[in-house]
Amino acid sequence: MSSKPSIVFAHGLWADGSCFSKVINLLVADGYEVIATQNHLNTVADDAAAVRTSFGRASGPIVLVGHSYGGTVITTAGTDDRVAALVYICALAPEDGDTTQADQTKFPQTPVFDHIEVADGRLFLRPAGIADFAGDLPEAEQKLVWATQMGPLADLFSQPVPGAAWKSKPTYYIVGKEDRTVQPELQRFLAKRMEAKVTELASSHVPMLSQPQRVYEVIREAANAVQQGGR
């Protein structure tokens, strides 16, 4: 049995677990056990429960990785004792009891929100908005991202988030300096509040797709620290 920790991913809005595929390939090649959860984006509680359920499949301590709203999910799910470290990718990270939206209101709205439509009570990204979400990907990959998106219920960001794992777990944060979905200054604010080790990349909102090697390196750093028993 490998002594390496297991890596568990939680995706955000307008995505699914396949958004981590490039990084997963790198981690698996390096001998890591990897699990990508699928969030239904109905409630924070349900998504956190889905992530915790995946912990039962893990064979070792867990490095929990969240992208975008997936940061909200790992913020609450990461309080589980099996989680040894957290990695946030252009992600949100509410205070205990706050909503996902609370910190976003402190910063200007990003361009992507000019391209949202509502269908059956869910928020979806229009094709015109994909450049603000994943503009540093080739056109074919942008179309794939749009095609595989999952839309949240409209009130998802207004739901309180119980727990704040970043207050007690070693934490790493990847800032997308060219992000047009989550404000880079919001990302820096959150990373500072959680006292995370920060890596800044010249990327859109999806560095795990546009710069998978760099994202892999941050996750590997977190995993190595867990394996060595420190940060």
N, C-alpha and C positions, 0 to 999 in steps of 0.2 A: 504494500500500500504506500502510495506517495505521501511524503511528509508535507507536501505543499498544501496551502489552504485552498479551499474551493472558491470559485468566483461566481457570484450570482448577480445577474443584471435585471434592472427594472426600467422599462421604457416609459416615454412620456406621451404627450398628445401628438396626434397626426403621425403616428409611427406604430410599429409593433416590434416583437422581439428580434425580427430579422435585421433591424437597424444596427445591431451589434455584430453582424456576421463577420465582417473583416477582422475585428479585434478578437472574436472568438477563435477564428482560424489560427491567429498568431499565438493565442494562449494555449490552445490544444496542442499545437506543434511544440510548445515549450513544456508540455507535460502537466498542464493544469486541468483539473476537473471544472467544467463550465456549465452553468444552467442559466437559460434566459427565460424569465417568466413572461406571461402574457396578461396584461392588465385590461380589464373590461371598461375602465374609466367611467364607472357608475358612481361609486363612492370611494372615498379614501380608505375607509375601513375594509371594504371588500378587496381593494388592491393590495393593501398591507397584508391582509390575511392570505391572499394568493402567494405573495412573496414568502411569508412565513411557512406556508405549506411546502414550498420548494426546499426549505432548509432540511426537511427530512430526507431528501435525496442526497444531501451533501455528506461527504465522508470525512471532512475535517473542519477546522475553524473557517469562517466565511469572511471574505472580502466582498462587501455589498456595494454595487455600483449602480448609480441612478443618473439618468439623463433627463433634463428639463423637469417636467412634473414628476418623473421618476425620483427626483430628489426629495419631493414631498413624501413619496412612498417609503423610501429608505430612511427618512428622518424618523418615521414612526415605527416601521418594521425593524429597524436597526437596533432598537432597544433590547431585542432578544439576545440572551446571553451567548448564543452561538456565533454572533457577529463580532468579529475582532477588529475590523477597520471599515471605513466608508470612503468611497470615491464619488465625487459629484462632478458631472460633466455638463457645463452650462446649465446648472440645475438650480431649482428652488429649494429652500430649506427653512421652513417656518419655525418660529418659536413655539414652544410647547403651548398648545391651546389656541394658537392663531390659525387663521385661514391661509391657504396658499396665496390668495390675492393680497393679503395685508401688506407685504413688503413691496409688491409690484406697484402699488398706488403711490409709493414714495418717489417714483422715477417716471420720466415721460414714457408714454405708450410707444411701443415699437411698430415699425411699418407693417409687419405681418398681420396685425389686427385690422388693417384696412381691407383684408381679403378673406374674411370669414363669412360663411353662410350657415344658416340653421336648417337642419332637415330632421324631422321627427324628434325634436327636442334635443338634438345633438349639434355640436359645433364642428364644422368641417372646413378644411383649408381649400379655397378655390385654386384652380390651376395657376391663376395669376400671382398667387402668393408664394409659390414654391421657391422663387428666386430669393425671397426674404427669409426663407427657412433653410434652404440648402444650396445657396447660390454658387458655392465653390465646387460643386459636383458637375461632371459632364451632363449634358442634357438628358441622355438616356437614363442616367442614374436618378436625376431629379424626377423624371416621370415615374420611375419605379417607387421612389419614396412617396409620391403623391398617390399612386395606385394602392399602396399597402397601408395607408394611414387608417388609424382608428380614431373616431371622433368622441369626445367626452360629452356626458350630459352637461347641460348648460350651467348647472349650479355647482359643478365639481370644485371649482376654486373658492367657493364661499363656504365650504364645509370645514369645521374646526379639525385641527390635526393634533391628536394626542401624542405626547412624548416628543423628545428632541434628542435623538441618539448622538448627534454631533457634540453634545455637551460632555459626553463621557467616553467617546471612542476616538482613536486616532483618525484624523480626517484629512483628505486630499481633495483639492479643487482644481478643475481645468476650466480656465476662462477662455471663452471665444471672443477675441478682440474685435472681430468684425460681425458679431452676432446681431441680427436684425429681428430676433424673436424674443430673447430675454436680454434686457439691457446689460451690456458689459459692466457698467458702473454698479448695477444691482448685483451682478455676480461678484464683483470685488467687495462690495459691502457685506454680502453674505459670507464670503470666504474669510474676511477679517473678523466678523462676529464669531465665527466658529473656530478661529485660530487654526485654520487649515494650512497645510503646505500647498502653495499655489504654483501652478504652471500656466502660463499664458501662451496661447497659440493664435496665430493670425488665421482664424478660421471663421466659418459661418456657425450656425447653431448646431451643426452635426459633425464635429471634428472626428468622431469615431468612424465616420465614413470618408471624410476628406483627408484626414491625417491619422489613420489607424495605428501606424507605428508609434507615433508620439503618445497616443492614448494608451496603447499596450504598455509602453514603458512606464507610465505613471501607475497603472494597475500592478505591474510587476514590482515596482518599488514598494507599494503598499503591501503586496503579498510577501515580499522578502522580509520586510520589517516584522510582519506577523510571524513568519517562520522562525525568525531569529529572536522572537519574544520581546520586541520593542517597537519603536516607531521608526 
